[in-house]
Amino acid sequence: MALEEQCSAPPRWRSISVTHVEFAEDDLTGEVLAYISLLPVFILVGFVTLIVFKRELHTISFFGGLILNDGVNWVLKNILREPRPCAGAHTTVHNEYGMPSNHSQLIWFFVVYFFLFLYLRMHQTNNARCVDLLWRHILSIILLGMALSVSYSRVYLLYHTWSQVFYGAVAGSTFGIIWFFFTQEVLTPLFPRIAAWPISEYFLVRDTSLIPNILWFEYTVTRSEARNRQRKLGTKLQ
């Protein structure tokens, strides 16, 4: 259905409680896409959780890039001042401008940065080259599907036009590339010094940038420590 026809005969909207993302009543596809459009919110919550429990400098930098990306979006919206489609269709929109799409810009920043992290930051750590590349490719396909789904949901739910979503993706991807290389070339060399600050030591902030595969490192260290403690406990019980 063309956008003009949708605007001329607007549906009755329902909202997801708390988030207030609206979708047309009796539209199952719209309801599913409304939940998918919340993925950027889940990503932000996930980052806060990771920072609280991991306190790793690269994760903090990644999150800082997301926040700056959101600020860039706000500036662009207030410079371009392009209205959203079907003005007044949604009663819970906090910003009347739609160019570029904030959701699209955030999800594409996240996905492009993650692509670069997967293929440039993480290095091979064992001989299972094929398996290692396979899971990276699978994860990349999933991330790409997420970005495309979020972008499509914003158009389907009449929050943005295709051009607003497209330029949001361009802006997010571009800033994601810039922030990744800024982090790698400028911030990463400073991480050891930052991790040594007294305030960083107090809050247990750490730098893992020199560890090629943090998942494998944490797994092996945890397993080794658990076995050592189990042996000590067994010796005490004898």
Salt bridges, closest charged atoms under 4 A:
GLU22 OE1 - HIS90 ND1 2.76
GLU25 OE1 - ARG12 NE 3.89
ASP132 OD2 - ARG136 NH2 2.86
GLU218 OE1 - LYS54 NZ 3.18
GLU218 OE2 - ARG206 NH2 3.16
GLU225 OE2 - ARG229 NE 2.77
